[in-house]
């Protein structure tokens, strides 16, 4: 009868495998971080489109349209309007917006734009009801087309 010896892996083999895994992790980590940031930006663009849809839906309701006139042709922070949408009927425009968005507060996911610049997690909008125009921005640049998310994402928000 032949004796077989099953000793397992040697220490050198284990060290080599661990070293290869460390090299792979170091190479893949920056790509993963970049992918996660792009995914968050994409989510914020979709949220911006939802906000624009909510504003358009609110403008389609006559009572909400009349109430929304006070926000016409001005830049507003979205959460400042949504928080008023408590369903009490005192602010029909905010009630309609909050109903479509499904929340009385919206916070973005991204903390940095594509170039790595820091962003606040706030959404802003500008509406021109007469011309049926709604523009939504994300971050700390409420007046910059670079940070626009709706109707078309700006260069700092999407490639």
Protein Blocks (a to p, Z undefined) as FASTA:
>chain_A
ZZdddebjafklmmmmmmmmmmmmmmmmmmmmmmmmmmmmmmmmmmmmmmmmmmmmmmmp
mklmmmmmmmgoiacdfklmmmmmnonopammlmmmmmmnopabdcdfbfbdfkopacdf
bdcddddfknopacddedjblkbfklpcbfbdcfkloZZ
